[in-house]
Amino acid sequence: MGEGFFTDAAKKFMHDVAAVGKMCHSTPISKINFEEGVDAIFITGGHGVVVDYVSNPALKSAIETMYNGGKVVGTVCHGPICLVDCVKKDGTPLVEGLEVTGFSNEEEEAVQMTSMVPFLIESKFKEQGGIYSKADSWNSKVCVAGKLVTGQNPQSSEECAKAVVKLLE
């Protein structure tokens, strides 16, 4: 909720009692049946998620079930770090051959967090055969590769969410 990140959309959300209530009483991802009744999953970003999303079997299962079932998977900023553990039906890395983005190496260096994250998203996606694409630092960039939607940084959040919604129309 710091300066530059606490956008008008974020302020609107924080003043929406029903929305905040749902967030505070959310269902653990391991308790959701992603095989039916769920059309999309959106994985948020932020530096804190790099600890929660890597090597998370429940999240990996949810993403693979959704993606391999032809459903929409969206993620932004540091959220795409969760894609690294995921595979397609044929066992290849989920990002292989797909245009993807996430927090760039340059942005990570700018905030002096390269030694605090398990790996750099840009480098790892390239290593896995992903077609990594980015905008200049702190500018919005969203990639849509079929049903996979990735956003580069906090500035991409709204555009990324809109791309997910558009795929559901």
MARBA-3410 file (N, C-alpha, C, O; in Angstrom, 1 decimal):
169
0.8,-1.2,0.0,0.0,0.0,0.0,0.9,1.3,0.0,0.4,2.3,0.4 ~ 2.1,1.1,-0.5,3.0,2.2,-0.5,2.8,3.1,-1.7,2.0,2.8,-2.6 ~ 3.4,4.3,-1.6,3.3,5.3,-2.7,3.6,4.7,-4.0,4.6,3.9,-4.2 ~ 2.8,5.0,-5.0,3.1,4.4,-6.4,2.4,3.1,-6.6,2.3,2.7,-7.8 ~ 2.0,2.4,-5.6,1.4,1.1,-5.7,0.0,1.1,-5.2,-0.8,0.3,-5.7
-0.4,2.0,-4.4,-1.7,2.1,-3.8,-2.6,2.9,-4.8,-2.8,4.1,-4.6 ~ -3.0,2.3,-5.9,-3.7,2.9,-7.0,-5.1,3.2,-6.6,-5.6,2.8,-5.6 ~ -5.8,4.0,-7.5,-7.2,4.3,-7.3,-8.0,3.0,-7.2,-8.9,2.9,-6.4 ~ -7.7,2.0,-8.1,-8.4,0.7,-8.1,-8.2,0.0,-6.7,-9.1,-0.6,-6.2 ~ -6.9,0.1,-6.2,-6.6,-0.6,-4.9,-7.4,0.1,-3.8,-7.9,-0.6,-2.9
-7.5,1.4,-3.8,-8.2,2.2,-2.8,-9.7,1.8,-2.9,-10.4,1.7,-1.9 ~ -10.2,1.7,-4.1,-11.6,1.3,-4.3,-11.9,0.0,-3.7,-12.9,-0.2,-3.0 ~ -11.0,-1.0,-3.9,-11.1,-2.3,-3.3,-11.1,-2.3,-1.8,-11.9,-2.9,-1.2 ~ -10.2,-1.5,-1.2,-10.0,-1.5,0.2,-11.2,-0.9,0.9,-11.5,-1.1,2.1 ~ -12.0,-0.1,0.1,-13.2,0.5,0.7,-14.5,-0.3,0.4,-15.6,0.1,0.7
-14.3,-1.4,-0.3,-15.4,-2.3,-0.6,-15.5,-3.4,0.5,-14.8,-4.4,0.5 ~ -16.4,-3.2,1.4,-16.5,-4.1,2.6,-16.7,-5.5,2.2,-16.1,-6.4,2.8 ~ -17.6,-5.8,1.3,-17.9,-7.1,0.8,-16.6,-7.8,0.2,-16.3,-9.0,0.5 ~ -15.9,-7.1,-0.6,-14.7,-7.6,-1.3,-13.6,-7.9,-0.2,-13.0,-9.0,-0.3 ~ -13.4,-7.0,0.7,-12.4,-7.2,1.7,-12.8,-8.4,2.6,-11.9,-9.2,3.0
-14.1,-8.5,2.9,-14.5,-9.6,3.7,-14.3,-10.9,3.1,-13.9,-11.9,3.7 ~ -14.5,-11.0,1.8,-14.3,-12.3,1.0,-12.8,-12.6,1.0,-12.4,-13.7,1.2 ~ -11.9,-11.6,0.9,-10.5,-11.8,0.9,-10.0,-12.3,2.2,-9.2,-13.2,2.3 ~ -10.6,-11.7,3.3,-10.2,-12.1,4.6,-10.7,-13.5,5.0,-10.1,-14.1,6.0 ~ -11.6,-14.0,4.3,-12.2,-15.3,4.6,-12.2,-16.2,3.4,-13.1,-16.9,3.1
-11.0,-16.1,2.7,-10.9,-16.9,1.5,-10.7,-18.4,1.8,-10.3,-18.8,2.9 ~ -11.0,-19.2,0.8,-10.9,-20.7,0.9,-9.4,-21.1,0.5,-8.9,-20.6,-0.5 ~ -8.8,-21.9,1.3,-7.5,-22.4,0.9,-7.5,-23.0,-0.5,-8.4,-23.8,-0.8 ~ -6.5,-22.8,-1.2,-6.4,-23.3,-2.6,-6.5,-24.8,-2.7,-7.0,-25.4,-3.6 ~ -6.0,-25.4,-1.7,-6.0,-26.9,-1.6,-7.4,-27.5,-1.4,-7.7,-28.7,-1.7
-8.4,-26.6,-1.0,-9.8,-27.0,-0.8,-10.7,-26.8,-2.0,-11.9,-27.1,-2.0 ~ -10.1,-26.2,-3.1,-11.0,-25.9,-4.3,-10.8,-27.0,-5.3,-9.7,-27.4,-5.6 ~ -11.9,-27.4,-5.9,-11.9,-28.4,-7.0,-11.8,-27.6,-8.3,-12.8,-27.0,-8.8 ~ -10.6,-27.6,-8.8,-10.4,-26.8,-10.1,-10.8,-27.6,-11.3,-10.7,-27.0,-12.4 ~ -11.3,-28.8,-11.2,-11.8,-29.5,-12.3,-13.2,-29.2,-12.8,-13.6,-29.5,-13.9
-13.9,-28.5,-11.9,-15.3,-28.1,-12.3,-15.7,-26.8,-11.6,-15.4,-26.6,-10.4 ~ -16.4,-26.0,-12.3,-17.0,-24.8,-11.7,-16.0,-23.6,-11.6,-16.4,-22.6,-11.0 ~ -14.8,-23.8,-12.0,-13.9,-22.7,-12.0,-13.4,-22.4,-13.4,-12.9,-23.3,-14.1 ~ -13.6,-21.1,-13.8,-13.2,-20.8,-15.2,-11.9,-20.1,-15.3,-11.3,-20.2,-16.4 ~ -11.3,-19.6,-14.2,-10.0,-18.9,-14.3,-9.4,-18.9,-12.9,-10.1,-19.0,-11.9
-8.1,-18.8,-12.9,-7.4,-18.5,-11.7,-6.4,-17.4,-11.9,-5.8,-17.3,-13.0 ~ -6.4,-16.4,-11.0,-5.5,-15.3,-11.1,-4.6,-15.3,-9.9,-5.0,-15.2,-8.8 ~ -3.3,-15.4,-10.2,-2.3,-15.4,-9.1,-1.6,-14.1,-9.0,-1.0,-13.6,-9.9 ~ -1.7,-13.5,-7.8,-1.2,-12.1,-7.6,0.3,-12.1,-7.5,1.0,-13.2,-7.5 ~ 0.9,-10.9,-7.3,2.3,-10.8,-7.3,2.7,-10.1,-5.9,2.0,-10.2,-5.0
3.9,-9.6,-5.9,4.5,-9.0,-4.7,5.7,-9.9,-4.3,5.7,-11.1,-4.5 ~ 6.7,-9.3,-3.6,7.9,-10.0,-3.2,7.5,-11.2,-2.3,8.2,-12.2,-2.2 ~ 6.5,-11.0,-1.4,6.1,-12.0,-0.5,5.8,-13.3,-1.1,6.0,-14.4,-0.5 ~ 5.2,-13.3,-2.3,4.8,-14.6,-2.9,5.9,-15.5,-3.3,5.7,-16.7,-3.5 ~ 7.1,-14.9,-3.5,8.2,-15.8,-4.0,8.5,-16.9,-3.0,9.0,-17.9,-3.3
8.1,-16.7,-1.7,8.3,-17.7,-0.7,7.1,-18.7,-0.8,7.3,-19.9,-0.6 ~ 5.9,-18.2,-0.9,4.7,-19.0,-0.9,4.5,-19.8,-2.2,3.9,-20.9,-2.1 ~ 4.9,-19.3,-3.3,4.5,-19.9,-4.6,5.4,-21.0,-5.1,5.0,-21.8,-5.9 ~ 6.7,-20.9,-4.8,7.7,-21.8,-5.3,7.6,-23.2,-4.5,7.5,-23.2,-3.3 ~ 7.6,-24.3,-5.2,7.5,-25.6,-4.6,6.2,-25.7,-3.8,6.2,-26.3,-2.7
5.1,-25.2,-4.3,3.8,-25.3,-3.6,2.9,-26.3,-4.4,2.4,-26.0,-5.4 ~ 2.8,-27.5,-3.8,2.1,-28.6,-4.6,0.6,-28.2,-4.9,0.1,-28.6,-5.9 ~ -0.1,-27.6,-4.0,-1.5,-27.2,-4.2,-1.6,-26.2,-5.3,-2.5,-26.3,-6.2 ~ -0.7,-25.2,-5.3,-0.8,-24.2,-6.4,-0.4,-24.8,-7.7,-1.0,-24.5,-8.8 ~ 0.6,-25.6,-7.7,1.1,-26.3,-8.9,-0.1,-27.2,-9.5,-0.3,-27.1,-10.7
-0.7,-27.9,-8.7,-1.9,-28.7,-9.1,-3.0,-27.9,-9.7,-3.5,-28.2,-10.8 ~ -3.3,-26.8,-9.0,-4.4,-25.9,-9.5,-4.0,-25.3,-10.9,-4.9,-25.3,-11.8 ~ -2.8,-24.8,-11.0,-2.4,-24.2,-12.3,-2.4,-25.3,-13.4,-2.9,-25.0,-14.5 ~ -1.8,-26.4,-13.2,-1.7,-27.4,-14.2,-3.1,-27.9,-14.6,-3.4,-28.2,-15.8 ~ -4.0,-28.1,-13.6,-5.4,-28.5,-13.9,-6.1,-27.5,-14.8,-6.8,-27.9,-15.7
-6.0,-26.3,-14.4,-6.6,-25.2,-15.2,-6.0,-25.1,-16.6,-6.8,-25.1,-17.6 ~ -4.7,-25.0,-16.7,-4.1,-24.8,-18.0,-4.3,-26.0,-18.9,-4.7,-25.8,-20.0 ~ -4.1,-27.2,-18.4,-4.2,-28.4,-19.2,-5.7,-28.7,-19.5,-6.0,-29.5,-20.4 ~ -6.6,-28.1,-18.7,-8.0,-28.2,-19.0,-8.6,-27.2,-19.9,-9.8,-27.1,-20.1 ~ -7.7,-26.3,-20.4,-8.1,-25.3,-21.4,-8.8,-24.1,-20.7,-9.5,-23.3,-21.3
-8.5,-23.9,-19.4,-9.1,-22.8,-18.6,-8.0,-21.7,-18.5,-6.9,-21.9,-18.9 ~ -8.5,-20.5,-18.1,-7.6,-19.3,-18.1,-6.8,-19.3,-16.8,-7.2,-19.5,-15.7 ~ -5.5,-19.0,-17.0,-4.5,-18.8,-15.9,-3.9,-17.5,-16.1,-3.3,-17.2,-17.1 ~ -4.0,-16.6,-15.1,-3.5,-15.3,-15.1,-2.6,-15.0,-13.9,-2.9,-15.5,-12.8 ~ -1.5,-14.3,-14.1,-0.6,-14.0,-13.0,0.2,-12.7,-13.4,0.5,-12.5,-14.5
0.6,-12.0,-12.4,1.2,-10.7,-12.6,2.4,-10.4,-11.6,2.4,-10.9,-10.5 ~ 3.4,-9.7,-12.1,4.5,-9.2,-11.3,5.4,-10.4,-10.8,6.0,-11.0,-11.7 ~ 5.4,-10.7,-9.5,6.2,-11.8,-9.0,5.4,-13.1,-9.0,5.9,-14.2,-8.8 ~ 4.1,-13.0,-9.3,3.2,-14.1,-9.3,3.6,-15.2,-10.4,3.5,-16.4,-10.1 ~ 4.1,-14.8,-11.5,4.6,-15.8,-12.5,5.6,-16.7,-12.0,5.9,-17.7,-12.7
6.3,-16.5,-10.9,7.3,-17.4,-10.4,6.6,-18.8,-10.1,7.4,-19.8,-10.2 ~ 5.3,-18.8,-9.9,4.6,-20.1,-9.7,4.6,-20.9,-10.9,4.4,-22.2,-10.8 ~ 4.8,-20.4,-12.1,4.7,-21.1,-13.3,5.9,-22.0,-13.5,5.8,-23.0,-14.3 ~ 7.0,-21.7,-12.9,8.2,-22.4,-13.1,8.1,-23.9,-12.7,8.8,-24.7,-13.4 ~ 7.3,-24.2,-11.7,7.2,-25.6,-11.3,6.2,-26.4,-12.2,6.1,-27.6,-12.1
5.4,-25.7,-13.0,4.3,-26.3,-13.7,4.7,-26.9,-15.1,5.6,-26.4,-15.7 ~ 4.0,-27.9,-15.5,4.2,-28.5,-16.8,3.0,-28.7,-17.6,1.9,-28.7,-17.0 ~ 3.1,-28.8,-18.9,2.0,-29.1,-19.8,1.7,-30.6,-19.7,2.4,-31.3,-19.1 ~ 0.7,-31.0,-20.4,0.3,-32.4,-20.4,1.4,-33.3,-20.9,1.5,-34.5,-20.4 ~ 2.3,-32.8,-21.8,3.4,-33.6,-22.3,4.6,-33.7,-21.4,5.6,-34.3,-21.8
4.5,-33.0,-20.3,5.6,-32.9,-19.3,6.7,-31.8,-19.5,7.6,-31.7,-18.8 ~ 6.5,-31.0,-20.6,7.4,-29.9,-20.8,7.0,-28.8,-19.9,5.9,-28.6,-19.5 ~ 8.0,-27.9,-19.7,7.7,-26.7,-18.8,6.5,-25.9,-19.4,6.4,-25.7,-20.6 ~ 5.6,-25.5,-18.5,4.4,-24.8,-19.0,4.8,-23.6,-19.9,4.0,-23.3,-20.8 ~ 5.8,-22.8,-19.6,6.2,-21.6,-20.3,6.9,-21.9,-21.6,7.1,-21.0,-22.4
7.3,-23.1,-21.8,8.1,-23.4,-23.0,7.4,-23.1,-24.3,6.2,-23.5,-24.5 ~ 8.0,-22.3,-25.2,7.4,-21.9,-26.4,6.3,-20.9,-26.3,5.7,-20.5,-27.4 ~ 6.0,-20.4,-25.2,5.0,-19.4,-25.0,5.6,-18.0,-24.7,6.6,-17.9,-24.0 ~ 4.9,-16.9,-25.2,5.3,-15.6,-24.9,4.8,-15.3,-23.5,3.6,-15.3,-23.2 ~ 5.8,-15.0,-22.6,5.5,-14.7,-21.2,6.3,-13.5,-20.7,7.2,-13.1,-21.3
5.8,-13.0,-19.5,6.5,-12.0,-18.9,6.4,-12.1,-17.4,5.7,-13.0,-16.9 ~ 7.0,-11.3,-16.6,7.0,-11.3,-15.2,8.0,-10.3,-14.8,8.7,-9.7,-15.6 ~ 8.2,-10.0,-13.5,9.1,-9.0,-13.0,10.5,-9.3,-13.7,11.0,-10.4,-13.6 ~ 11.0,-8.2,-14.3,12.2,-8.4,-15.1,13.5,-8.3,-14.2,13.5,-7.9,-13.1 ~ 14.6,-8.9,-14.7,15.9,-8.9,-14.0,16.2,-7.4,-13.7,16.7,-7.1,-12.6
16.0,-6.5,-14.6,16.4,-5.1,-14.4,15.6,-4.5,-13.3,16.1,-3.7,-12.5 ~ 14.3,-4.8,-13.2,13.4,-4.3,-12.1,13.9,-4.9,-10.8,13.9,-4.2,-9.8 ~ 14.2,-6.2,-10.8,14.7,-6.8,-9.5,16.0,-6.1,-9.0,16.1,-5.9,-7.8 ~ 16.9,-5.8,-10.0,18.1,-5.2,-9.6,17.8,-3.8,-9.1,18.5,-3.3,-8.1 ~ 16.9,-3.1,-9.7,16.6,-1.7,-9.3,16.0,-1.6,-7.9,16.3,-0.6,-7.2
15.3,-2.7,-7.4,14.8,-2.7,-6.1,15.7,-3.4,-5.1,15.4,-3.6,-3.9 ~ 16.9,-3.8,-5.6,17.9,-4.4,-4.8,17.5,-5.7,-4.1,17.8,-5.9,-2.9 ~ 16.7,-6.5,-4.8,16.2,-7.8,-4.2,16.7,-9.0,-4.9,16.2,-10.1,-4.6 ~ 17.7,-8.9,-5.8,18.1,-10.1,-6.6,18.6,-11.2,-5.6,18.5,-12.4,-6.0 ~ 19.2,-10.8,-4.5,19.7,-11.9,-3.6,18.6,-12.4,-2.7,18.9,-13.4,-1.9
17.5,-11.8,-2.7,16.4,-12.2,-1.8,15.4,-13.2,-2.4,14.6,-13.8,-1.7 ~ 15.4,-13.3,-3.7,14.4,-14.1,-4.4,15.1,-15.4,-4.8,16.3,-15.5,-5.0 ~ 14.4,-16.5,-4.9,15.0,-17.8,-5.1,15.6,-17.9,-6.5,16.6,-18.6,-6.7 ~ 15.1,-17.2,-7.5,15.7,-17.1,-8.8,15.0,-15.9,-9.5,14.0,-15.4,-9.1 ~ 15.6,-15.4,-10.6,15.1,-14.3,-11.4,14.1,-14.9,-12.4,14.4,-15.8,-13.2
12.9,-14.4,-12.4,11.8,-14.9,-13.3,12.2,-14.8,-14.7,12.1,-15.8,-15.5 ~ 12.7,-13.7,-15.2,13.1,-13.5,-16.6,14.2,-14.6,-17.0,14.0,-15.2,-18.0 ~ 15.2,-14.7,-16.2,16.2,-15.7,-16.5,15.7,-17.1,-16.5,16.0,-17.9,-17.4 ~ 14.8,-17.5,-15.5,14.3,-18.8,-15.4,13.4,-19.1,-16.6,13.4,-20.2,-17.1 ~ 12.5,-18.2,-16.9,11.6,-18.4,-18.1,12.4,-18.7,-19.3,12.1,-19.6,-20.1
13.5,-17.9,-19.6,14.3,-18.1,-20.8,15.0,-19.5,-20.7,15.1,-20.2,-21.7 ~ 15.5,-19.9,-19.5,16.1,-21.2,-19.3,15.1,-22.3,-19.6,15.5,-23.4,-20.1 ~ 13.8,-22.1,-19.3,12.8,-23.1,-19.6,12.2,-23.1,-21.0,11.3,-23.8,-21.3 ~ 12.8,-22.2,-21.8,12.3,-22.2,-23.2,11.1,-21.2,-23.4,10.5,-21.2,-24.5 ~ 10.8,-20.4,-22.4,9.8,-19.4,-22.6,10.3,-18.3,-23.5,11.5,-18.0,-23.5
9.4,-17.6,-24.2,9.7,-16.5,-25.0,9.4,-15.2,-24.1,8.3,-14.7,-24.2 ~ 10.4,-14.8,-23.4,10.3,-13.8,-22.4,10.2,-12.4,-23.1,11.1,-12.1,-24.0 ~ 9.2,-11.6,-22.8,9.0,-10.3,-23.4,8.9,-9.3,-22.3,8.3,-9.6,-21.2 ~ 9.4,-8.1,-22.5,9.2,-7.1,-21.4,9.1,-5.7,-22.0,9.6,-5.4,-23.1 ~ 8.6,-4.8,-21.2,8.6,-3.3,-21.5,9.7,-2.7,-20.8,10.4,-3.4,-20.0
9.9,-1.4,-21.0,10.9,-0.7,-20.1,10.4,-0.9,-18.7,9.2,-1.0,-18.4 ~ 11.4,-0.8,-17.8,11.1,-1.0,-16.3,9.9,0.0,-15.9,9.9,1.1,-16.3 ~ 9.0,-0.6,-15.1,7.9,0.1,-14.5,6.9,0.6,-15.5,6.1,1.5,-15.2 ~ 6.9,0.0,-16.7,5.8,0.2,-17.7,5.0,-1.0,-17.8,5.5,-2.2,-17.6 ~ 3.8,-0.9,-18.1,2.9,-2.1,-18.3,3.2,-2.9,-19.5,3.5,-2.4,-20.6
3.2,-4.2,-19.2,3.4,-5.2,-20.3,2.6,-6.4,-19.9,2.8,-7.0,-18.8 ~ 1.8,-6.9,-20.8,1.0,-8.1,-20.6,1.1,-9.0,-21.8,1.1,-8.5,-23.0 ~ 1.3,-10.3,-21.6,1.4,-11.2,-22.7,0.2,-12.2,-22.6,-0.1,-12.7,-21.5 ~ -0.4,-12.5,-23.7,-1.5,-13.4,-23.7,-1.0,-14.5,-24.7,-0.9,-14.3,-25.9 ~ -0.9,-15.7,-24.2,-0.4,-16.9,-24.9,-1.5,-17.9,-24.8,-1.5,-18.8,-23.9
-2.5,-17.9,-25.7,-3.6,-18.8,-25.6,-4.4,-18.4,-24.3,-5.0,-17.3,-24.2 ~ -4.5,-19.3,-23.4,-5.3,-19.1,-22.1,-4.4,-18.7,-21.0,-4.8,-18.6,-19.8 ~ -3.1,-18.5,-21.3,-2.1,-18.0,-20.2,-1.9,-16.5,-20.4,-1.5,-16.0,-21.4 ~ -2.1,-15.8,-19.3,-2.0,-14.3,-19.3,-0.9,-14.0,-18.2,-1.1,-14.3,-17.0 ~ 0.1,-13.3,-18.6,1.1,-12.9,-17.6,1.4,-11.4,-17.7,1.3,-10.8,-18.8
1.6,-10.7,-16.6,1.9,-9.3,-16.5,3.2,-9.1,-15.9,3.6,-9.8,-15.0 ~ 4.0,-8.1,-16.3,5.3,-7.8,-15.9,5.5,-7.3,-14.5,6.4,-7.8,-13.8 ~ 4.7,-6.4,-14.1,5.0,-5.6,-12.9,3.8,-5.0,-12.3,2.7,-5.2,-12.9 ~ 3.8,-4.3,-11.2,2.6,-3.7,-10.6,1.8,-2.9,-11.6,0.6,-2.8,-11.5 ~ 2.6,-2.2,-12.5,1.9,-1.3,-13.4,1.1,-2.1,-14.4,0.3,-1.5,-15.2
1.3,-3.4,-14.5,0.6,-4.3,-15.4,-0.7,-4.9,-14.8,-1.4,-5.6,-15.5 ~ -0.9,-4.7,-13.6,-2.0,-5.4,-12.9,-3.4,-5.2,-13.5,-4.1,-6.2,-13.8 ~ -3.8,-4.0,-13.7,-5.1,-3.8,-14.3,-5.3,-4.3,-15.7,-6.3,-5.0,-16.0 ~ -4.3,-4.1,-16.5,-4.3,-4.6,-17.9,-4.3,-6.1,-17.9,-5.0,-6.7,-18.7 ~ -3.6,-6.7,-17.0,-3.5,-8.2,-16.9,-4.9,-8.7,-16.5,-5.4,-9.7,-17.1
-5.5,-8.1,-15.5,-6.8,-8.6,-15.1,-7.9,-8.4,-16.2,-8.7,-9.3,-16.4 ~ -7.8,-7.3,-16.9,-8.7,-7.1,-18.0,-8.5,-8.1,-19.1,-9.5,-8.6,-19.7 ~ -7.3,-8.5,-19.4,-7.0,-9.6,-20.4,-7.6,-10.9,-20.0,-8.1,-11.7,-20.8 ~ -7.6,-11.2,-18.7,-8.2,-12.5,-18.1,-9.7,-12.4,-18.4,-10.3,-13.3,-18.9 ~ -10.3,-11.3,-18.0,-11.7,-11.1,-18.1,-12.1,-11.2,-19.6,-13.1,-11.9,-19.9
-11.4,-10.6,-20.5,-11.7,-10.7,-21.9,-11.7,-12.1,-22.4,-12.5,-12.5,-23.2 ~ -10.8,-13.0,-21.9,-10.7,-14.4,-22.4,-12.0,-15.1,-21.9,-12.3,-16.2,-22.4 ~ -12.6,-14.6,-20.8,-13.8,-15.3,-20.3,-15.1,-14.9,-21.0,-16.1,-15.5,-20.8 ~ -15.0,-13.8,-21.8,-16.2,-13.3,-22.4,-16.7,-14.2,-23.6,-17.7,-13.9,-24.2
END
